[in-house]
Amino acid sequence: MKIQDLLNKAKKDKKLLEAELLVSHVLDMTRESVVAHPEYELSTDQISKLHVYWARLMNGEPLAYLVNRKEFYGLDFYVDKNVLIPRPETELLVDLTLDVSREVRFVNKKSVQVVDVGTGAGPVACALAKTDPRLKVTAIDVSENACEIARKNAREIGVDVEVLCGDLLEPFKGRSVDIIAANLPYIGTKENSFVLKEVADYEPSLALYGGDDGLRLYDRMFKQILDFKLKPAYILGEFGCFQAADMSEMISRYFPDVQFEIKQDLAGLDRDFAIEIIDNR
């Protein structure tokens, strides 16, 4: 069987991209090379491996876990079942962080300290550090496995990101911070349980679920910010598109005298909050 034969079949099944990436993975070639060499004759062993991968894909297993790669913010990340697969909508959190880091209050600072809470594979932290070297980025996750993957990605991408393992902001207690950017688990086990079956079946529950309503971890993080007397200029975070009202109530409860906005993603859905703390010093 030639590459072209396999791709022709995948095209009929409307799975051409998936097939190109799986062939690329099995043959250890770039996707561009796969497309450029349709005449390549696949070995029996390669065909066998592809059949196994294809069956797993058809069974709902995410492509990113099969090939152990996922693109985010123009960068290539290693992922496996220990971490959540980076989502395109989370790029908004990177954009928001970059935007506020360039504001007047930071213009004379040699570096801006950013803490990425719930880093997972490290996509937000690495994208920030890669885009703006002035940002001094610390990434935190409760999972030791996730922290190792974040460190691996930082090394491969070539950025200096400090990775700490611990409960939310606990490892950062006693330190100063300019911006907190959080992408915490926000799927609820009882309310706001908006999760696809393949996500629930394959992605780590530790990275998906945030208590009954999905916002328990944000509640705890806000409490930590006050208890630890952290004084960030901005607190940014991603949440579920049906949680804006609950998130707004929570922010107002913990930070009654601050300004905050709810930001929409490219689909027009409520996706992020941006809290600005004016008198933070």
C-alpha positions in Angstrom: 0.0 0.0 0.0 1.2 3.5 -0.9 0.7 6.6 1.1 -1.6 7.9 -1.6 -3.9 4.8 -1.3 -4.3 5.4 2.4 -4.9 9.2 2.0 -7.5 8.6 -0.7 -9.5 6.4 1.6 -9.2 8.8 4.5 -10.3 11.6 2.2 -13.5 9.7 1.4 -14.1 9.3 5.2 -13.4 13.0 5.7 -10.4 12.2 7.8 -7.6 13.4 5.6 -5.9 15.6 8.1 -6.0 12.9 10.8 -4.5 10.4 8.3 -1.7 12.7 7.3 -0.7 13.3 10.9 -0.9 9.6 11.8 1.2 8.6 8.8 3.7 11.4 9.7 3.9 10.0 13.2 4.4 6.4 12.2 6.9 7.2 9.5 8.7 9.9 11.6 8.3 12.3 8.8 6.9 15.8 8.6 3.3 16.2 7.4 4.7 18.2 4.4 7.0 15.2 3.5 4.1 12.8 3.7 2.0 15.0 1.3 5.0 15.4 -1.0 5.7 11.7 -1.3 2.4 10.0 -2.1 4.3 7.2 -3.9 6.0 6.0 -0.7 5.4 2.3 -0.2 4.3 1.5 3.3 5.8 -1.6 4.9 3.7 -4.3 6.5 4.7 -3.2 10.0 3.9 0.4 9.2 0.4 -0.6 7.8 -0.2 -2.7 10.9 0.7 0.2 13.3 -1.5 2.6 11.3 -4.5 0.2 11.5 -4.1 0.1 15.3 -3.9 3.9 15.5 -6.9 4.3 13.2 -9.0 1.9 15.3 -8.2 3.9 18.4 -9.0 7.2 16.6 -12.4 5.8 15.4 -13.0 4.7 19.0 -12.9 8.3 20.1 -9.3 8.6 21.4 -8.0 12.2 20.6 -5.6 12.5 17.8 -3.3 14.6 20.0 -2.7 11.7 22.3 -2.1 9.3 19.5 0.7 11.4 18.0 1.7 13.1 21.3 1.7 16.5 19.7 -0.6 19.6 19.7 -0.1 23.0 18.3 -0.9 26.0 20.4 -0.1 29.7 19.7 2.1 28.6 16.8 4.2 26.3 19.0 4.4 22.6 19.0 3.7 20.9 22.4 4.2 17.3 23.6 1.0 16.0 25.2 -0.1 12.7 26.7 -2.9 11.4 28.9 -1.4 13.1 31.9 -2.4 16.6 30.6 -5.3 18.3 29.1 -5.0 18.9 25.3 -4.5 22.7 24.7 -7.6 24.3 23.2 -7.6 27.1 20.6 -9.9 29.3 22.8 -7.2 29.3 25.5 -5.1 31.5 23.2 -7.3 34.3 24.3 -5.8 34.0 27.8 -2.3 34.4 26.3 -3.5 37.5 24.3 -5.0 39.1 27.4 -1.9 38.5 29.4 0.3 40.0 26.8 -2.0 43.0 26.4 -2.0 43.9 30.1 1.7 43.3 30.5 2.3 46.1 28.0 0.3 48.7 29.8 1.8 51.9 31.2 2.2 50.6 34.8 4.7 48.1 33.5 6.5 50.1 30.9 9.5 51.0 33.2 9.9 47.5 34.6 12.8 45.4 33.4 10.7 42.3 33.9 7.1 41.5 34.6 6.3 38.5 36.9 3.6 36.3 35.6 2.2 33.2 37.3 0.4 30.6 35.2 -1.8 28.6 37.5 -3.0 25.2 36.3 -0.4 25.0 33.6 -0.9 21.4 32.4 1.5 20.9 29.5 2.6 24.5 29.8 1.0 26.0 26.7 0.1 29.4 28.2 3.4 29.8 30.1 5.6 28.8 27.2 3.7 30.9 24.7 4.0 33.9 27.0 7.8 33.4 27.5 8.4 32.8 23.8 6.4 35.8 22.7 7.8 38.3 25.2 11.2 37.5 26.9 10.5 40.4 29.3 8.0 38.3 31.0 9.4 36.2 33.9 7.0 33.3 33.9 6.3 30.8 36.7 4.0 27.8 35.9 2.2 25.9 38.6 0.3 22.6 38.6 -0.8 20.2 41.2 0.1 17.1 39.1 3.8 16.0 39.2 3.3 14.4 35.8 2.0 17.6 34.3 4.9 19.5 35.8 7.4 17.2 34.1 5.6 17.6 30.8 5.6 21.4 31.2 9.3 21.3 31.9 9.9 19.1 28.8 7.9 21.5 26.6 9.8 24.5 28.0 13.1 22.8 27.2 12.0 21.8 23.7 10.6 25.3 22.9 13.7 26.9 24.3 12.1 29.2 27.0 13.0 29.9 30.6 9.9 29.0 32.5 10.0 28.1 36.2 7.7 25.1 36.9 6.5 24.5 40.5 4.3 21.6 41.7 1.7 22.3 44.3 -1.8 23.3 45.3 -2.8 26.4 43.2 -0.7 29.4 44.5 0.7 27.6 47.5 4.2 27.2 46.0 4.2 31.0 45.3 3.4 32.1 48.8 5.6 34.9 50.0 6.6 36.0 46.5 5.6 39.1 44.5 3.6 38.9 41.3 2.4 41.3 38.7 -0.1 39.1 36.8 -1.9 35.9 37.6 -3.2 34.0 34.6 -5.2 30.9 35.5 -6.8 28.1 33.4 -8.2 25.9 36.1 -10.5 23.0 35.7 -14.0 24.4 35.4 -16.3 21.6 34.4 -18.9 20.8 37.1 -19.7 17.3 38.4 -23.4 18.4 39.0 -23.9 21.7 37.3 -22.1 23.1 34.2 -21.2 19.6 33.1 -20.6 20.6 29.5 -18.1 17.9 28.4 -18.0 15.7 25.3 -17.9 12.0 25.8 -14.5 11.6 24.2 -13.1 14.3 26.5 -14.5 12.7 29.6 -13.3 9.2 28.5 -9.7 10.1 27.7 -8.6 13.4 29.2 -7.5 13.5 32.9 -10.3 14.2 35.3 -7.9 16.2 37.6 -7.6 18.7 34.7 -11.3 18.8 33.9 -13.5 18.9 37.0 -13.7 21.8 39.4 -16.2 20.6 42.0 -20.0 20.5 41.9 -20.4 23.7 39.9 -17.0 23.8 38.3 -15.8 26.9 40.1 -14.5 25.5 43.3 -10.8 25.9 42.4 -11.3 29.5 41.4 -13.0 30.1 44.7 -10.0 28.6 46.5 -7.5 30.5 44.4 -9.2 33.9 45.1 -9.1 33.0 48.8 -5.4 32.2 48.6 -4.6 35.6 46.9 -6.2 37.4 49.8 -4.8 35.0 52.5 -1.3 35.1 51.1 -1.5 38.9 50.7 -0.5 38.6 47.1 -0.9 41.9 45.3 -1.1 41.3 41.5 -2.0 44.2 39.2 -4.2 41.8 37.2 -5.9 38.5 37.7 -7.0 36.7 34.5 -8.7 33.4 34.0 -10.6 31.2 31.7 -14.0 29.7 32.5 -17.0 27.9 30.9 -19.3 29.8 28.6 -22.3 29.4 30.9 -20.5 30.5 34.1 -20.2 34.2 33.5 -22.9 35.2 36.1 -21.5 32.9 38.8 -18.0 34.0 38.1 -18.9 37.7 38.2 -20.7 37.1 41.6 -17.6 35.4 43.0 -15.2 38.1 41.8 -17.4 40.8 43.3 -17.5 38.9 46.6 -13.8 38.5 46.9 -12.7 41.8 45.3 -15.6 44.2 45.9 -13.7 47.3 45.1 -12.0 46.3 41.8 -12.8 46.7 38.1 -13.3 43.5 36.1 -14.5 42.5 32.6 -15.9 39.4 31.1 -14.2 38.7 27.7 -15.6 36.8 24.8 -13.7 34.3 22.6 -13.8 34.3 18.8 -17.1 32.5 18.8 -18.7 35.3 20.8 -18.9 33.1 24.0 -18.1 34.3 27.5 -14.7 32.8 28.1 -12.3 34.9 30.3 -12.4 37.3 33.2 -9.9 40.2 33.6 -9.6 41.7 37.0 -7.6 45.0 37.3 -6.5 46.0 40.8 -5.7 49.7 40.6 -4.1 50.3 44.0 -2.0 47.1 44.2 1.2 48.5 45.6 
